[in-house]
Amino acid sequence: MDLTLSPQETAFRDELRAWLEENNPGPEPSGDDAAFEFRREWQRKLHAAGYAGLSWPREYGGRGATLIEQAIFNEEMARARAPMTANVLGLVMGGPVVIAHGTDEQKRRWLEPILSADEIWCQGFSEPESGSDLASLKTKAVKSNGEWIVTGQKVWTTFAHEAKWCMLLARTDTDAPKHRGLTYFILDMEQEGVQVRPLRQITGEAEFNELFFEEARIPDENVIGQPGDGWKVAITTLMHERAGLAFGSAISVKIALGELIELAKERGVADDPLIRQRIGQLYIEAETLRLNAYRGLTHQMKHGIPGPEGSLPKWQWSDINQALTELAMEIRGEEAPLADSHWTYRFLRARANSIEGGTTEILKNIIAERVLGLPRMR
Ligand SMILES: Cc1cc2nc3c(=O)[nH]c(=O)nc-3n(C[C@H](O)[C@H](O)[C@H](O)COP(=O)(O)OP(=O)(O)OC[C@H]3O[C@@H](n4cnc5c(N)ncnc54)[C@H](O)[C@@H]3O)c2cc1C
């Protein structure tokens, strides 16, 4: 891949940079509800300016931009330290999955309200007994009179408490082999059969939830793809999740490294050879993360969907972010356990990086088997 930007790409980047300078609302307010409303307003502003769903088709409210422009957008958002959008899961996974596997009617129904943040999405995949081995999931959907009736439980469902729609993976054929008996649904969260219970994290936030389904209903037209094809659709979702992270995360770790260097200077340890060596190593790793993000993009440009290479930046990002925040805590010394610093928050939040979106061990298996072609474990 040629890493030089074309004149059009440079113009796009400059225009976006100028827009961000004018419009970036700055840091989020504290408190889960206030932060959510702030992110929703921010996403609406981005959408009004044509900066939501960049690579989505124009007819569904996107900008029809190239994947390179989408990558530039993610980099610039991170560089400007712009806040998160409210509908991250809809933008990164829900929309791309509907675009890849949905009918025209489904695209017309769901895509625009994702962009405007009028309808928030969540991802109901993991269950108490099924995380890494996702295909073993037990939540069941049974067809009856033209609709599906869902019973079961999901867990770790990020933003379920704000969501209108849930990307739900459920078992619809208990006799088929485990990967073949699954169907991918879009479930309306606003109904009696759905209960959402918040889970509080080590950071104090309650970003994610448990979800309980007691005869929740899904109309047949909310199946994505065909019944029994859920695994294929789920894999598209997960690959978009990992690829979507890559560019923004490459820039955010570079910014965090700059802050770490400032911290080392402030605390008078910037001349310590061991600290310098660790920061240098992190810088090298951050650079390979950026180049691997381009590797994933090259695959997506050739094949239309992200490939298994997307697992590599996700693994690298979690390693780097954890090592970086651990080093910051060491440099802060006896102040490290105080909860009054953004470093403490980052250190605690980084613990989840090697679990969310697929654990590092699972990503290594994917890279071994599907990128390097090594023999399968099972
Ligand atoms: C912040 C956060 C947000 C999340 N948001 C969502 C969400 O919105 N929707 C959703 O559906 N899920 C979500 N998850 C769940 C996440 O996808 C799962 O936690 C993850 O897939 C791991 O599953 P598990 O927790 O059941 O762990 P397990 O699968 O039980 O794994 C336990 C340990 O065993 C290891 N392991 C398991 N199998 C293997 C193997 N074959 N080879 C080697 N090691 C193995 C794992 O790497 C891990 O260290 C979120 C998780 C976090 C932390």
The ligand as an SDF file (V2000), in Angstrom:
LIG
                    3D

 53 58  0  0  0  0  0  0  0  0999 V2000
  -15.2490   -3.6670   28.7550 C   0  0  0  0  0  0  0  0  0  0  0  0
  -15.9440   -4.8470   28.1020 C   0  0  0  0  0  0  0  0  0  0  0  0
  -16.9970   -4.6320   27.2490 C   0  0  0  0  0  0  0  0  0  0  0  0
  -17.6530   -5.7170   26.6440 C   0  0  0  0  0  0  0  0  0  0  0  0
  -18.7300   -5.4650   25.8340 N   0  0  0  0  0  0  0  0  0  0  0  0
  -19.3980   -6.4940   25.2730 C   0  0  0  0  0  0  0  0  0  0  0  0
  -20.5700   -6.2620   24.4880 C   0  0  0  0  0  0  0  0  0  0  0  0
  -20.9920   -5.1170   24.2750 O   0  0  0  0  0  0  0  0  0  0  0  0
  -21.2440   -7.3210   23.9840 N   0  0  0  0  0  0  0  0  0  0  0  0
  -20.8050   -8.5910   24.1840 C   0  0  0  0  0  0  0  0  0  0  0  0
  -21.4490   -9.5030   23.6470 O   0  0  0  0  0  0  0  0  0  0  0  0
  -19.7260   -8.8550   24.9460 N   0  0  0  0  0  0  0  0  0  0  0  0
  -19.0140   -7.8430   25.4920 C   0  0  0  0  0  0  0  0  0  0  0  0
  -17.9090   -8.0990   26.2900 N   0  0  0  0  0  0  0  0  0  0  0  0
  -17.5600   -9.4810   26.5860 C   0  0  0  0  0  0  0  0  0  0  0  0
  -16.2780   -9.9650   25.9330 C   0  0  0  0  0  0  0  0  0  0  0  0
  -16.4550  -10.1350   24.5400 O   0  0  0  0  0  0  0  0  0  0  0  0
  -15.9180  -11.2990   26.6240 C   0  0  0  0  0  0  0  0  0  0  0  0
  -15.6170  -10.9820   27.9650 O   0  0  0  0  0  0  0  0  0  0  0  0
  -14.7430  -11.9710   25.9750 C   0  0  0  0  0  0  0  0  0  0  0  0
  -15.0890  -12.4490   24.7130 O   0  0  0  0  0  0  0  0  0  0  0  0
  -14.2070  -13.1330   26.8400 C   0  0  0  0  0  0  0  0  0  0  0  0
  -15.2140  -13.9890   27.2380 O   0  0  0  0  0  0  0  0  0  0  0  0
  -15.3660  -14.4290   28.7900 P   0  0  0  0  0  0  0  0  0  0  0  0
  -15.3780  -13.1860   29.5980 O   0  0  0  0  0  0  0  0  0  0  0  0
  -16.5350  -15.3430   28.8600 O   0  0  0  0  0  0  0  0  0  0  0  0
  -14.0330  -15.2120   29.1320 O   0  0  0  0  0  0  0  0  0  0  0  0
  -13.7040  -16.7360   28.8010 P   0  0  0  0  0  0  0  0  0  0  0  0
  -14.0550  -17.0340   27.3810 O   0  0  0  0  0  0  0  0  0  0  0  0
  -14.3110  -17.5930   29.8460 O   0  0  0  0  0  0  0  0  0  0  0  0
  -12.1410  -16.7650   28.9430 O   0  0  0  0  0  0  0  0  0  0  0  0
  -11.4580  -16.8620   30.2030 C   0  0  0  0  0  0  0  0  0  0  0  0
   -9.9670  -16.9450   29.9390 C   0  0  0  0  0  0  0  0  0  0  0  0
   -9.6440  -18.1510   29.1880 O   0  0  0  0  0  0  0  0  0  0  0  0
   -8.9420  -17.8420   28.0020 C   0  0  0  0  0  0  0  0  0  0  0  0
   -9.3560  -18.7420   26.9080 N   0  0  0  0  0  0  0  0  0  0  0  0
  -10.6280  -19.1200   26.6040 C   0  0  0  0  0  0  0  0  0  0  0  0
  -10.6160  -19.9410   25.5290 N   0  0  0  0  0  0  0  0  0  0  0  0
   -9.3160  -20.0930   25.1450 C   0  0  0  0  0  0  0  0  0  0  0  0
   -8.6590  -20.8110   24.0850 C   0  0  0  0  0  0  0  0  0  0  0  0
   -9.3390  -21.5480   23.1870 N   0  0  0  0  0  0  0  0  0  0  0  0
   -7.3210  -20.7060   24.0000 N   0  0  0  0  0  0  0  0  0  0  0  0
   -6.6010  -19.9620   24.8820 C   0  0  0  0  0  0  0  0  0  0  0  0
   -7.1760  -19.2700   25.9130 N   0  0  0  0  0  0  0  0  0  0  0  0
   -8.5020  -19.3260   26.0360 C   0  0  0  0  0  0  0  0  0  0  0  0
   -9.3430  -16.3970   27.6770 C   0  0  0  0  0  0  0  0  0  0  0  0
   -8.3810  -15.7540   26.8620 O   0  0  0  0  0  0  0  0  0  0  0  0
   -9.4470  -15.7920   29.0660 C   0  0  0  0  0  0  0  0  0  0  0  0
   -8.1750  -15.4060   29.5310 O   0  0  0  0  0  0  0  0  0  0  0  0
  -17.2210   -7.0400   26.9030 C   0  0  0  0  0  0  0  0  0  0  0  0
  -16.1500   -7.2550   27.7760 C   0  0  0  0  0  0  0  0  0  0  0  0
  -15.5130   -6.1820   28.3830 C   0  0  0  0  0  0  0  0  0  0  0  0
  -14.3740   -6.4690   29.3180 C   0  0  0  0  0  0  0  0  0  0  0  0
  1  2  1  0
  2  3  1  0
  2 52  2  0
  3  4  2  0
  4  5  1  0
  4 50  1  0
  5  6  2  0
  6  7  1  0
  6 13  1  0
  7  8  2  0
  7  9  1  0
  9 10  1  0
 10 11  2  0
 10 12  1  0
 12 13  2  0
 13 14  1  0
 14 15  1  0
 14 50  1  0
 15 16  1  0
 16 17  1  0
 16 18  1  0
 18 19  1  0
 18 20  1  0
 20 21  1  0
 20 22  1  0
 22 23  1  0
 23 24  1  0
 24 25  2  0
 24 26  1  0
 24 27  1  0
 27 28  1  0
 28 29  2  0
 28 30  1  0
 28 31  1  0
 31 32  1  0
 32 33  1  0
 33 34  1  0
 33 48  1  0
 34 35  1  0
 35 36  1  0
 35 46  1  0
 36 37  1  0
 36 45  1  0
 37 38  2  0
 38 39  1  0
 39 40  1  0
 39 45  2  0
 40 41  1  0
 40 42  2  0
 42 43  1  0
 43 44  2  0
 44 45  1  0
 46 47  1  0
 46 48  1  0
 48 49  1  0
 50 51  2  0
 51 52  1  0
 52 53  1  0
M  END
$$$$
